[in-house]
Amino acid sequence: MKRHKLTNDLIILINLIGVGCLLYYGWFYIIHDQSIVNPEAMLALERWDASGFALTIGLIPLIIVNSIAYITSHQRKGLSLLWLIPCIICASLVGHYWLGSLLNDHDEISSQAVVKVAYQTEDGETHFSRLYDDGGLEEVEPFAFDDVIHYEFEHNCFESRIVDHKVVNKLNKDEINLQVDDSTIMHLLELIVKDVNHDIVQVEIYKDAQSYFMTVKTNVNWQDPCLFYQYISEDDELNCLYQWDGIDIIGIAL
C-alpha cells in the first residue's frame, strides 16, 4: 500500500513538473517574445522560437506521463480526463509552431531576380550566383561586374551593447563622418544597425546605378556570417536576400 502511494506521488510530481515546463515555455511562445537569451550563441534563437522547439521536444514525454496518470487515476472517468489536458494544449502549440513554419517556407509568392553576385569562399573558390527577392539563389555563368560606387566600414565604425538580452548596435558617427558625407549612406547605415542583432564586424555598401546593396559581416561564435541586403527605397526598408558563411563578395551586376 505504501509503495503504491509512493508511485502515485511520483507520477503526480512528474506531471506537475511537466505542467510547469508547459506554462513556462508556452507563455513565451504565446506572447511571441522576441528577446534573444544568448546573443553570442552559434544558433541565437528568439525566445518564442526556442520555446516552440522546447515544447516539441517535451511533447512526447508529456503525453506519456499524462497518459500514465490518466490510466492509474482512481477518480471518476470525467475527472480522470483532466490529466490529458496539458498534453493536448502542448500538442496544439507544437502544431501551431510547425504549421506556421511550413506555411512561411512554402508561401506561393512569385519570385523575381534582383542581382547577380560573385563571391569567393575561404578555400579560394569563386562562385557566380543570381539572388531572388524571396531568398532564392541559383548558380549562373561568370559575368562582367558592374562599375559600382563602393563604401566600406570596419568594426570601429560601430558600437554594441547588451540591452534586455539583445545586442543593440549604434553608429560611431565621429568615425563615419571622416569617411563619408552622403546622407543616403548614413541613412542606410542607420537601417543596418537597427536590423542586425549581432556585433557588426564590417559593412560594405554598393551603389549600382540607382540601386543600393549591402553586405554585413557579424561576430557569431564559430561562424563568419555574411548577410546580403537590398535597399527597397519605396518602403524605406532592407530586405535580406541571402546569408553565407565565410565568403567575400568580389563583384555584383544587375
GUMARGU-988132 format. One line per 3 residues: their letters; for each residue x, z, y of C-alpha. Coordinates in Angstrom, 1 decimal, always signed. Last residue first. Example, Ala and Ser with C-alpha at 12.3 -4.5 7.8 and 13.67 -1.06 7.14 Angstrom:
<rs>
sa	+13.7,+7.1,-1.1 ~ +12.3,+7.8,-4.5 $
</rs>
This chain:
<rs>
lai	+22.2,-62.2,+44.0 ~ +25.8,-61.6,+43.1 ~ +27.9,-58.5,+42.4 $
gii	+31.5,-57.6,+41.9 ~ +34.1,-55.2,+40.4 ~ +31.8,-52.3,+39.5 $
dig	+33.8,-49.6,+37.7 ~ +32.7,-48.0,+34.4 ~ +32.9,-44.6,+32.7 $
dwq	+29.2,-44.1,+31.8 ~ +26.5,-46.5,+32.9 ~ +23.3,-46.0,+34.7 $
ylc	+20.8,-48.7,+35.7 ~ +18.3,-49.9,+38.4 ~ +18.0,-46.6,+40.3 $
nle	+15.5,-47.5,+43.0 ~ +16.1,-46.0,+46.5 ~ +13.5,-45.6,+49.1 $
dde	+12.4,-46.9,+52.6 ~ +9.3,-48.4,+51.1 ~ +9.7,-51.8,+52.7 $
siy	+13.5,-51.3,+52.7 ~ +13.9,-51.0,+49.0 ~ +17.6,-50.0,+48.5 $
qyf	+18.8,-50.8,+45.1 ~ +20.8,-48.2,+43.2 ~ +23.5,-48.3,+40.5 $
lcp	+24.4,-45.0,+38.9 ~ +27.8,-44.4,+37.5 ~ +28.1,-41.4,+35.1 $
dqw	+31.6,-40.1,+34.1 ~ +30.7,-37.7,+31.3 ~ +32.3,-34.7,+29.6 $
nvn	+30.8,-32.3,+32.1 ~ +29.0,-34.1,+35.0 ~ +30.6,-35.0,+38.3 $
tkv	+28.8,-37.9,+39.9 ~ +29.6,-41.6,+40.6 ~ +27.1,-43.4,+42.9 $
tmf	+26.9,-47.1,+43.1 ~ +24.9,-48.6,+45.9 ~ +23.1,-51.9,+46.7 $
ysq	+21.8,-53.2,+50.0 ~ +20.1,-56.6,+50.6 ~ +20.1,-58.6,+53.8 $
adk	+23.0,-60.9,+52.8 ~ +24.8,-58.7,+50.3 ~ +25.6,-55.3,+51.7 $
yie	+27.4,-53.3,+49.1 ~ +27.6,-49.5,+49.3 ~ +30.1,-47.4,+47.2 $
vqv	+29.7,-43.7,+46.7 ~ +32.2,-41.4,+45.0 ~ +32.4,-37.9,+43.4 $
idh	+29.0,-36.6,+44.2 ~ +28.2,-33.2,+42.7 ~ +25.0,-33.5,+40.8 $
nvd	+21.3,-33.7,+41.9 ~ +21.3,-37.1,+43.5 ~ +18.2,-38.2,+45.4 $
kvi	+18.6,-36.3,+48.7 ~ +22.3,-37.1,+48.9 ~ +21.6,-40.7,+48.3 $
lel	+18.8,-41.0,+50.9 ~ +21.2,-39.5,+53.6 ~ +23.9,-42.0,+52.5 $
lhm	+21.4,-44.9,+53.0 ~ +20.6,-43.6,+56.5 ~ +24.3,-43.4,+57.4 $
its	+24.7,-47.0,+56.2 ~ +21.8,-48.1,+58.4 ~ +23.1,-46.2,+61.4 $
ddv	+26.5,-48.1,+61.2 ~ +29.3,-46.0,+62.8 ~ +31.6,-46.0,+59.8 $
qln	+34.8,-44.4,+58.7 ~ +35.6,-41.5,+61.1 ~ +31.9,-40.8,+61.3 $
ied	+32.0,-40.1,+57.5 ~ +34.5,-37.2,+57.8 ~ +32.6,-35.4,+60.6 $
knl	+29.3,-36.2,+58.8 ~ +30.2,-34.2,+55.7 ~ +26.9,-35.2,+54.1 $
knv	+24.7,-32.9,+52.1 ~ +24.1,-32.3,+48.4 ~ +21.9,-29.7,+46.7 $
vkh	+22.7,-28.9,+43.1 ~ +19.7,-27.1,+41.7 ~ +19.4,-23.6,+40.1 $
dvi	+17.4,-22.3,+43.1 ~ +20.0,-23.6,+45.5 ~ +23.5,-24.5,+44.2 $
rse	+25.9,-26.0,+46.7 ~ +27.3,-29.5,+47.5 ~ +29.4,-31.2,+50.2 $
fcn	+30.0,-34.9,+50.6 ~ +32.5,-37.1,+52.5 ~ +35.4,-35.4,+50.7 $
hef	+34.3,-36.9,+47.4 ~ +35.1,-40.5,+48.5 ~ +33.1,-43.0,+50.5 $
eyh	+33.5,-46.7,+50.0 ~ +31.8,-49.5,+52.1 ~ +31.7,-53.1,+51.1 $
ivd	+30.4,-56.1,+53.1 ~ +29.7,-58.8,+50.4 ~ +31.1,-62.2,+49.6 $
dfa	+29.1,-63.0,+46.5 ~ +30.9,-62.9,+43.1 ~ +31.2,-66.0,+41.0 $
fpe	+29.6,-65.8,+37.6 ~ +30.6,-65.0,+34.0 ~ +27.7,-65.7,+31.6 $
vee	+24.9,-63.2,+31.3 ~ +24.3,-59.9,+29.4 ~ +20.9,-58.4,+29.9 $
lgg	+19.8,-55.2,+31.6 ~ +16.4,-53.5,+32.1 ~ +15.7,-50.6,+34.4 $
ddy	+12.3,-51.8,+35.6 ~ +13.7,-53.7,+38.6 ~ +16.0,-55.8,+36.4 $
lrs	+19.7,-56.0,+36.2 ~ +21.7,-59.0,+35.2 ~ +25.0,-58.5,+33.4 $
fht	+28.7,-59.6,+33.3 ~ +31.1,-57.4,+31.3 ~ +34.9,-56.9,+31.7 $
egd	+36.8,-55.0,+29.1 ~ +39.6,-52.7,+30.3 ~ +39.2,-49.8,+27.9 $
etq	+37.6,-47.7,+30.7 ~ +34.9,-50.3,+31.2 ~ +34.9,-53.0,+33.9 $
yav	+31.9,-54.2,+35.7 ~ +30.3,-57.4,+36.9 ~ +26.8,-57.2,+38.4 $
kvv	+23.9,-59.6,+38.8 ~ +21.0,-58.6,+41.0 ~ +17.3,-58.1,+41.0 $
aqs	+15.6,-59.8,+38.1 ~ +11.9,-59.1,+38.0 ~ +10.0,-57.0,+35.5 $
sie	+6.3,-57.4,+34.9 ~ +5.0,-53.9,+34.2 ~ +3.4,-53.1,+30.9 $
dhd	+4.2,-49.4,+30.7 ~ +6.0,-48.8,+27.5 ~ +8.5,-46.0,+28.3 $
nll	+6.1,-44.1,+30.5 ~ +3.4,-44.3,+27.8 ~ +5.9,-43.0,+25.2 $
sgl	+7.0,-40.1,+27.4 ~ +3.4,-39.1,+28.2 ~ +2.4,-39.3,+24.6 $
wyh	+5.4,-37.1,+23.8 ~ +4.6,-34.3,+26.2 ~ +0.8,-34.5,+25.8 $
gvl	+1.2,-34.2,+22.0 ~ +3.6,-31.2,+22.4 ~ +1.1,-29.5,+24.8 $
sac	-1.8,-30.1,+22.4 ~ +0.2,-28.9,+19.4 ~ +1.1,-25.7,+21.2 $
iic	-2.5,-25.0,+22.0 ~ -3.5,-25.6,+18.4 ~ -0.5,-23.4,+17.2 $
pil	-1.7,-20.6,+19.5 ~ -5.4,-20.9,+18.5 ~ -4.8,-20.5,+14.7 $
wll	-4.9,-16.7,+14.6 ~ -8.3,-16.8,+16.3 ~ -9.6,-18.4,+13.1 $
slg	-9.5,-15.0,+11.5 ~ -12.2,-13.8,+13.9 ~ -14.7,-16.4,+12.5 $
krq	-13.7,-15.7,+8.9 ~ -14.3,-12.0,+9.2 ~ -11.1,-10.0,+9.2 $
hst	-8.9,-9.4,+6.2 ~ -6.1,-11.7,+7.5 ~ -3.7,-12.9,+4.9 $
iya	-4.7,-16.6,+5.2 ~ -4.9,-16.6,+9.0 ~ -1.7,-14.7,+9.5 $
isn	+0.1,-17.1,+7.1 ~ -1.4,-20.1,+9.0 ~ -0.2,-18.7,+12.4 $
vii	+3.3,-18.1,+10.9 ~ +3.5,-21.7,+9.6 ~ +1.9,-23.4,+12.6 $
lpi	+4.4,-21.6,+14.9 ~ +7.3,-22.6,+12.8 ~ +6.2,-26.3,+13.0 $
lgi	+5.6,-26.2,+16.8 ~ +8.8,-24.5,+17.8 ~ +11.0,-27.5,+18.1 $
tla	+8.3,-29.5,+20.0 ~ +7.7,-26.5,+22.3 ~ +11.4,-26.4,+23.1 $
fgs	+11.4,-30.1,+23.9 ~ +8.4,-29.6,+26.3 ~ +10.2,-26.7,+27.8 $
adw	+13.4,-28.7,+28.4 ~ +11.3,-31.3,+30.2 ~ +9.5,-28.7,+32.3 $
rel	+12.8,-27.1,+33.2 ~ +14.5,-30.3,+34.4 ~ +17.1,-31.4,+31.9 $
alm	+20.9,-31.5,+32.6 ~ +22.3,-33.1,+29.5 ~ +26.0,-32.5,+29.7 $
aep	+25.4,-29.3,+31.5 ~ +26.5,-28.8,+35.1 ~ +23.0,-28.5,+36.6 $
nvi	+22.2,-25.6,+34.2 ~ +18.6,-24.4,+34.8 ~ +17.4,-27.5,+36.6 $
sqd	+14.3,-27.0,+38.7 ~ +11.5,-29.5,+38.2 ~ +8.8,-27.0,+37.0 $
hii	+5.8,-29.1,+35.8 ~ +3.3,-26.3,+36.3 ~ +2.1,-26.9,+32.7 $
yfw	+5.6,-27.2,+31.2 ~ +6.9,-24.0,+32.9 ~ +3.9,-22.1,+31.7 $
gyy	+4.0,-23.5,+28.1 ~ +7.7,-22.5,+27.8 ~ +6.9,-18.8,+28.4 $
llc	+3.4,-18.6,+27.0 ~ +4.5,-20.4,+23.8 ~ +7.5,-18.2,+23.5 $
gvg	+5.4,-15.1,+23.8 ~ +2.9,-16.4,+21.3 ~ +5.7,-17.0,+18.8 $
iln	+7.0,-13.5,+19.3 ~ +3.5,-12.1,+18.8 ~ +3.1,-14.1,+15.6 $
ili	+6.4,-12.7,+14.3 ~ +5.2,-9.2,+15.1 ~ +1.8,-9.7,+13.4 $
ild	+3.5,-11.0,+10.2 ~ +5.9,-8.1,+10.3 ~ +3.0,-5.6,+10.6 $
ntl	+1.2,-7.3,+7.7 ~ +4.3,-7.0,+5.5 ~ +4.8,-3.4,+6.5 $
khr	+1.2,-2.7,+5.6 ~ +1.5,-4.3,+2.2 ~ +4.7,-2.2,+1.5 $
km	+2.8,+1.0,+2.4 ~ +0.0,+0.0,+0.0 $
</rs>
